[in-house]
Each structure stands twice: as structure tokens, then as C-alpha cells.
């Protein structure tokens, strides 16, 4: 007998923080016919309300991801459900080459609310960023001798299409490095494209000195400033746009995620000299359709209702304080963000294990980086929901810490 064959393997954190959930026996559904794209949970979710989601076994989960921030008003808010339902009874999509009331109303509301001159409505933040790049280069053809080079910050995320991720289209510089941007600008540069907060990089905010310095440089050189507010716009940071927090004004702004409250909706905003698109340069089968714009108007009405953004500020502060206490208690690192967008740096690359452990505790989180947790709750989240989240997160931290100690001692489980 070979005694070595009887040894248990060394434990790993993945083994110790295991996802014990299995697909419901009530659902005779399989993912085999679904093309692989992202790793999804095994549960099948069937309903949601506010900050809560339920799976097909009626297990409740406190959702502090909310579709990466897309569900700005939470799951199935009555104001959004009613707006979509009423609109669907009369008109859904008359065709992108035809006007509808929702399209015109939402474009006007966005321009009035943000101090923009023109708006175009699209389906996703990815499309909005593509359109922003196209608009900037169109402006460069007309006003900057054909300049087409766009400076972006490394580790930024402006979508995942070939247009928005192709290195050949952009010149990359370090984020929050004003000197690097000064050095990178030349006669071929048409625009600088930045996120006020780099969400996917681990919720890294731009400093006020940096963003104001970039705006000043753009004005001095006569090039365009594009702010990607797909993640930070529509109240997420406590103001309608994050640029208001910094006291800057972009020439082009992209919006997405929270604008539709969970319905696919995005917007491209242009101001002053950047308004240079002509007929035929943008189109899309579902762009500006009546159903999606009804959703956008319902979200915008709610966000701009009296006291709503004050609530975001108050609950955001409550969340910040609670996460700071937990970070200190468990020896984790820096907390970064604004409003209801926060990232917590962990002491090691255990973010995936914490997310899995949180799931066991009935808490949904996401991890944009191996050492970072991201919190994007509904903008309607209550302080009691935040307190409940903190209790569940503390349990998840404790579970992972126990697993790590067992791993270090070589205890197989």
C-alpha cells in the first residue's frame, strides 16, 4: 500500500470558501445552450424588489452590486414599472428614423439638466463611448487639421468593443499624472478621454487638481475634453454628474448604466463647439425608442426629485463610515469613492473568495480587481439595508480569515 496516496491534498481558499448553492430542482433549465461569456452564479434569479433579489428557491439576497450600478433605483421600482407598462400599451418602437415624444422629452431634459446643447440616445455605455470617439474625430477633421489621436488613462474602461479597446486608437498615460498628459499632447491630439472615477480599476477617483488641470490644458490648446460618466453619472456620486463634484465642464459626456434604471439606455451629450454631427452619422435600430426613453424619464424625474440626492449623500456617508470601521477591524486597506460608489482595497488578493463567502451569507458583491471589492447599491438604499450588509460582510470576512488560517496550517477540510 502506498501511504502517499492516502494523503489529503493541501487545502486552497477556493476549497474552503465553496459555493454550496446548486441550481433549483424546480427549474428544468440548463445553461448548456448559452454561449460562454462571463462566469455566472448557479442560481436562477426570478424576482427583485429594491435592494433584494430572490432566486427560484425563494432564497433572499441583499444586492450591493445592482447590475454594476445599472439598477439606479433598485430592482423593479414602481415608478419604473408603471412608466414602462403605460408606455408599452401605446408605443414601443416606432423606428429610429421617426420622432417620438419620449425621445424628444428625454433629450431636452438631459440638455437642460446638464447644461448641454445636444443629446443622442443609445443602448449602452459602450455605444455612447464609441459615439463620443466618433464625434471627437469628426470635430478634429473639421477644426484641427484632421487630428484624430485621443489620450486616455491606463487602466480606464470605456467599453469592450474593438473601437473602445484598440490600443492603436489611443495614446495611454498614467491616471492622475498631469505631467504625463502635458507630455503626451501634440498636433495630432484631438481629445482627452477620462473617467472621473476609474471604476473597473478599483474605484480610483481623479484628484481635483488633476481633472481641473486637464480641463485647463484642453482649453489652452483648443482640444476636446471627454468625460466618461457611464458609471458615475445620474446621481451615483451625489450630484447628477460627477463633473459637478470637481467643478469642471467637459465638451462631451457619455452616460449609461443608471440612466435607464436597468433598461438598456445610454446618452451622448455634446456642448458648444463639439456639436458637429450631421444627418446620417449616427443610427441604431433601438436608439431613442419610446419604451427606453419612458424608463429614462422616470429615472431622471426620480433623481431630480426634491431631497433625493441629499439621500444619496447621507446614505453614502453612512456606507463610507461603516466600511471604514470594517476595514480597520479586519486589517484591510484604503476605501475610495464618492456618493454610493465605493471600492475597498483588501490586504491581499482575496476579493473573489470574499465575494463567494458573501454569497453564502446572502450578499451580492462584485470584485473589479483581485484585491478590491466594489459597492454600487441602489441609490434608494436605506441605512438599515447598509447596516445589514455590513453585518453580512463582516461574517464573510471572518469566514475567509478562518479559511486563510486553515490554509496556512495545512488543514485539509
Buried (B, 14 or more C-beta within 10 A) or exposed (E): EEEEEEEEEEBEBEBBBEBEBEBBEEEEEEEEEEEEEEEEBEBBBBEBEBBBBBBBBEEEBBBBBBBBBBBBBBBBBEBBEEBBEEBEEEBBBEEBEEEBBBBEBBBEBBBEBBEBEBBBBBBBBBBBBBBBBBBBBBBBBEBBEEBBBBBBBEBBBBBEEEBBEEEEBBBBBEBBBBEBBEEBBEEBBBBBBBBBBBBBBBBBBBEEEBBBBBBEBBEEBEBBBBBBBBBBBBBBBBBBBBBBBBEBBBBBBBBBBBBBBBBBBBBBBBBEEBBBBEEEEBEBEBBBBBBBBBBBBBBBEBBEEEEBBEBBBEBBBBBBEBBBEBBEEBEBEEBBBBBBBBBBBBEBEBBBBBBBBBBBBBBBBBBBBEBBBBBBBBBBBBBEBBEBBBBBBBBBBBBBBEBBEBBEEEEEE
